[in-house]
Structure formats: C-alpha cells, structure tokens
C-alpha cells in the first residue's frame, strides 16, 4: 500500500509499505494491505512503519494528527512535528 506522512511544514515520508502501527486516541491499531476504509484521530505516541523494500522499521514520534485509509492509500496528517525516534 502507499503511504504519505505530512506535517504542516514538510513531507516526512512517502513510499510503499507493508504495515503501519499507529497510536489512535482510543488505543494502538495496525493498518495492513487491503484494510477497510478508515478515518481516525491519532494521539501521542510512535508510528511504526514497515517499508516494502526494507526490513528496517521507521519510527516517528508524534503528538497528534489524523489518518485516512482508502483503496490501499494511507495519508497521515500530523499536526505536531513528526520526528524520527532515533533523533
């Protein structure tokens, strides 16, 4: 599936992924290939991204935001600055 992660300032990530784990306001959830359509608020926590072409996870720490899943396209709109957890 295709993923794009945006903040008000920049594009943080764009590419093909196998799995996304996100901190919803009611708890953590995962999005996999062919997931049902979804729009949800995100809370404070870490987004874990498994890219299709790499075995290394990408960790993004966020404060809040929104996720939209539709037709194997996922958009993460993060209101606060997303920062790689290793930074």
C-alpha positions as CSV (number, residue, x, y, z in Angstrom):
1,X,0.0,0.0,0.0
2,X,1.1,3.6,-0.5
3,X,1.8,5.8,2.5
4,X,2.4,9.6,2.8
5,X,3.2,11.3,6.1
6,X,2.8,15.1,6.2
7,X,3.3,17.8,8.8
8,X,2.3,21.5,8.2
9,X,6.0,22.1,7.3
10,X,7.1,19.2,5.1
11,X,6.6,15.7,3.8
12,X,8.2,13.3,6.3
13,X,7.7,10.0,4.3
14,X,6.3,8.8,1.1
15,X,6.5,5.2,-0.3
16,X,5.2,1.7,-0.4
17,X,4.7,0.0,3.0
18,X,3.6,-3.4,4.3
19,X,2.3,-2.3,7.7
20,X,1.6,0.7,9.8
21,X,1.1,0.7,13.5
22,X,-0.4,4.0,14.9
23,X,-1.4,5.4,18.3
24,X,-5.1,6.1,18.0
25,X,-6.8,8.2,20.7
26,X,-8.6,5.0,21.9
27,X,-5.5,2.8,21.6
28,X,-3.0,1.5,19.2
29,X,-4.1,-0.1,15.9
30,X,-2.5,-1.5,12.7
31,X,-3.2,-1.0,9.0
32,X,-2.3,-3.8,6.6
33,X,-2.8,-4.2,2.9
34,X,-6.5,-4.1,1.7
35,X,-7.6,-2.5,5.0
36,X,-11.2,-1.2,5.1
37,X,-11.7,2.5,4.6
38,X,-10.9,4.4,7.8
39,X,-10.6,7.9,9.2
40,X,-9.3,8.3,12.7
41,X,-7.7,10.7,15.2
42,X,-4.2,10.0,16.4
43,X,-2.9,10.6,19.8
44,X,0.6,11.0,21.4
45,X,2.9,8.1,20.6
46,X,5.0,6.4,18.0
47,X,4.1,5.4,14.5
48,X,5.9,2.2,13.3
49,X,6.2,1.9,9.5
50,X,7.4,-1.3,7.8
51,X,8.5,-0.3,4.3
52,X,8.0,-2.8,1.5
53,X,11.6,-2.6,0.2
54,X,13.4,-2.6,3.6
55,X,13.4,-4.8,6.7
56,X,14.1,-1.9,9.0
57,X,11.2,-0.2,10.8
58,X,10.8,3.5,10.6
59,X,9.8,5.1,13.9
60,X,8.0,8.5,14.0
61,X,7.2,10.2,17.3
62,X,4.0,12.3,17.1
63,X,1.9,14.5,19.3
64,X,-1.4,14.2,17.4
65,X,-2.9,14.0,14.0
66,X,-5.2,12.1,11.7
67,X,-5.0,9.0,9.5
68,X,-7.1,8.3,6.4
69,X,-7.1,4.8,4.7
70,X,-8.8,4.4,1.3
71,X,-8.1,2.0,-1.6
72,X,-4.7,0.9,-0.3
73,X,-3.6,4.6,0.1
74,X,-2.8,5.8,3.6
75,X,-2.4,9.5,4.5
76,X,-1.1,10.5,7.9
77,X,-1.6,14.2,8.6
78,X,0.4,15.0,11.8
79,X,-0.5,18.3,13.4
80,X,2.7,18.5,15.5
81,X,6.2,18.0,14.2
82,X,7.0,14.3,13.5
83,X,10.5,13.4,14.5
84,X,12.4,10.2,13.9
85,X,12.6,8.4,17.2
86,X,16.4,8.0,16.8
87,X,16.9,11.8,16.6
